Amino acid sequence: MEPTQADFAEIAIRAHLAQFANSADTLAGVHQWWIRWDGLPEHISITERALLRLQADGLVECVSMGGGEVWRLCRARATE
């Protein structure tokens, strides 16, 4: 089966967090800075779908911070 755009985004997010475990960013920030899109970026909903899948897997969490929401490596997982 051919990888989807969400698969591509998920792989990029995993790679970013493997290199920068203390990263935290908004959905827009993850979409713009954590994923190297070929050509023009895909729609932000692709990144959101990938983050929700990673959240379901327990890799990332979305937390309220500074009046907004940021995504980061799940702290429970980071201490394992």
Backbone bond lengths (Angstrom), bond angles and torsions (degrees), N, CA, C in turn:
res aa  C-N    CA-C-N  psi(-1)  N-CA   C-N-CA  omega(-1)  CA-C   N-CA-C  phi
1 M - - - 1.452 - - 1.534 108.59 -
2 E 1.301 116.39 137.37 1.467 123.11 -179.39 1.532 110.27 -73.03
3 P 1.340 117.04 136.16 1.471 119.43 177.52 1.527 111.25 -62.41
4 T 1.322 115.94 144.29 1.459 120.97 178.30 1.527 109.59 -90.59
5 Q 1.311 116.21 172.79 1.459 121.03 175.98 1.530 110.12 -62.50
6 A 1.333 116.70 -36.90 1.469 120.17 178.12 1.528 110.19 -66.90
7 D 1.330 118.10 -35.73 1.468 121.05 175.32 1.526 109.75 -61.69
8 F 1.331 116.57 -45.07 1.464 121.85 178.75 1.526 110.46 -58.97
9 A 1.342 116.80 -46.60 1.461 121.49 179.98 1.529 110.73 -64.43
10 E 1.325 116.97 -41.02 1.465 121.06 179.63 1.532 110.90 -62.17
11 I 1.305 117.55 -44.18 1.466 121.72 178.77 1.524 110.14 -62.07
12 A 1.327 116.83 -42.77 1.464 120.90 179.44 1.529 111.43 -64.28
13 I 1.325 117.49 -40.69 1.461 121.33 179.40 1.523 109.99 -66.41
14 R 1.324 117.07 -43.62 1.467 120.29 176.66 1.530 111.26 -58.46
15 A 1.327 116.57 -43.91 1.468 120.83 -179.66 1.526 110.91 -64.65
16 H 1.319 116.42 -41.12 1.463 120.01 179.20 1.523 110.57 -62.42
17 L 1.315 116.70 -45.44 1.468 120.23 -178.84 1.525 112.21 -69.44
18 A 1.322 117.57 -29.14 1.465 120.30 176.34 1.528 110.18 -66.62
19 Q 1.324 116.21 -33.29 1.458 120.63 -179.51 1.529 112.53 -88.08
20 F 1.335 116.68 -34.43 1.467 121.74 -175.94 1.529 109.04 -129.01
21 A 1.302 116.56 75.30 1.466 121.78 -172.85 1.525 113.66 -62.53
22 N 1.317 118.30 -22.92 1.468 120.76 -179.30 1.521 113.24 -93.62
23 S 1.326 117.68 10.11 1.466 121.30 179.75 1.522 110.78 -65.55
24 A 1.316 114.49 145.95 1.465 122.05 172.39 1.515 106.88 -150.90
25 D 1.324 117.04 133.43 1.456 119.56 -178.05 1.520 109.96 -156.74
26 T 1.322 114.39 162.29 1.454 121.00 175.27 1.525 109.45 -70.80
27 L 1.306 115.85 169.17 1.461 120.41 175.40 1.525 110.04 -55.42
28 A 1.341 116.47 -45.88 1.460 120.17 -179.95 1.528 111.29 -63.69
29 G 1.327 117.10 -39.02 1.457 120.88 178.90 1.515 112.38 -66.15
30 V 1.336 116.50 -43.46 1.471 120.71 176.65 1.524 108.68 -59.65
31 H 1.318 116.07 -45.76 1.462 121.36 -178.07 1.535 111.33 -61.35
32 Q 1.303 116.74 -41.53 1.466 120.33 -175.55 1.522 113.41 -83.38
33 W 1.334 118.03 -40.16 1.461 120.79 -168.71 1.521 115.25 -106.10
34 W 1.308 119.08 -26.12 1.460 120.71 -175.12 1.522 112.33 -91.17
35 I 1.315 117.41 -18.84 1.472 121.12 -174.18 1.520 108.84 -117.37
36 R 1.320 116.48 125.15 1.468 121.15 176.95 1.534 108.02 -92.84
37 W 1.315 114.51 94.28 1.461 119.82 -179.44 1.524 109.39 -75.69
38 D 1.318 116.47 142.17 1.462 120.90 172.55 1.527 107.30 -77.85
39 G 1.313 116.80 115.87 1.460 119.57 -177.84 1.513 110.87 76.65
40 L 1.317 116.43 -139.92 1.458 121.16 179.81 1.520 110.61 -73.54
41 P 1.348 117.59 143.88 1.466 119.52 178.96 1.524 111.71 -62.44
42 E 1.311 114.93 149.34 1.457 120.83 173.53 1.520 108.58 -72.62
43 H 1.318 117.00 173.45 1.457 121.71 178.84 1.530 109.63 -63.60
44 I 1.306 117.26 144.91 1.458 122.58 -176.56 1.532 112.17 -60.53
45 S 1.324 117.51 -22.43 1.469 120.44 178.01 1.534 111.76 -63.76
46 I 1.338 117.25 -26.04 1.467 121.54 176.66 1.528 109.05 -64.51
47 T 1.331 116.05 -46.23 1.467 121.05 178.95 1.521 110.39 -64.78
48 E 1.318 116.60 -41.21 1.468 120.00 178.66 1.532 110.61 -61.52
49 R 1.313 117.19 -42.82 1.464 121.55 178.51 1.533 110.40 -60.85
50 A 1.324 116.46 -43.68 1.470 120.67 179.33 1.530 110.71 -63.89
51 L 1.329 117.76 -43.39 1.464 120.85 179.14 1.532 111.55 -63.77
52 L 1.310 116.83 -39.95 1.471 119.74 178.55 1.523 110.99 -65.61
53 R 1.312 117.79 -36.94 1.469 120.39 176.27 1.522 110.40 -65.75
54 L 1.346 116.93 -42.45 1.463 120.46 178.65 1.526 111.12 -67.44
55 Q 1.315 116.70 -32.65 1.463 120.59 176.04 1.537 109.76 -66.71
56 A 1.306 117.21 -42.20 1.468 121.24 178.01 1.525 111.34 -63.24
57 D 1.337 116.84 -30.64 1.464 121.76 177.16 1.526 112.53 -80.79
58 G 1.348 116.63 -6.68 1.465 120.76 179.19 1.518 114.31 82.48
59 L 1.334 118.00 13.26 1.460 120.45 -179.28 1.522 112.27 -84.56
60 V 1.327 117.17 -41.61 1.463 120.96 -178.34 1.520 110.03 -121.10
61 E 1.340 113.81 162.79 1.455 120.33 174.53 1.522 108.36 -137.64
62 C 1.309 115.16 154.89 1.446 122.03 176.99 1.523 106.72 -110.30
63 V 1.332 116.60 123.17 1.462 120.73 -176.71 1.525 109.70 -126.77
64 S 1.336 114.81 151.10 1.461 120.99 175.25 1.517 108.23 -78.05
65 M 1.326 115.19 131.14 1.456 119.34 -178.40 1.533 108.36 -155.29
66 G 1.312 116.41 125.99 1.464 120.04 175.94 1.515 114.23 60.42
67 G 1.309 117.92 33.70 1.458 121.26 179.29 1.514 114.42 82.09
68 G 1.317 117.52 4.72 1.459 121.32 178.43 1.514 110.22 -138.84
69 E 1.300 115.81 -170.32 1.462 121.52 179.13 1.521 109.50 -115.83
70 V 1.322 116.11 136.63 1.458 121.06 175.97 1.519 109.67 -127.00
71 W 1.308 113.92 151.16 1.457 122.17 177.26 1.516 108.65 -102.86
72 R 1.325 116.19 140.17 1.460 121.76 179.62 1.518 109.29 -154.81
73 L 1.326 115.01 168.60 1.453 121.25 173.90 1.520 108.16 -58.93
74 C 1.302 117.14 135.23 1.464 121.07 -179.48 1.524 108.82 -60.00
75 R 1.317 117.89 121.73 1.459 122.41 -175.37 1.526 112.01 -62.66
76 A 1.310 118.51 -35.08 1.468 120.76 177.45 1.518 109.70 -62.39
77 R 1.304 117.13 -37.26 1.468 121.85 -179.66 1.526 110.95 -75.67
78 A 1.336 116.71 -34.62 1.456 121.06 -177.46 1.514 112.13 -66.59
79 T 1.323 117.76 -24.87 1.459 120.80 -178.41 1.520 112.91 -91.35
80 E 1.312 117.58 -2.26 1.475 120.97 -179.88 1.504 111.01 -72.58
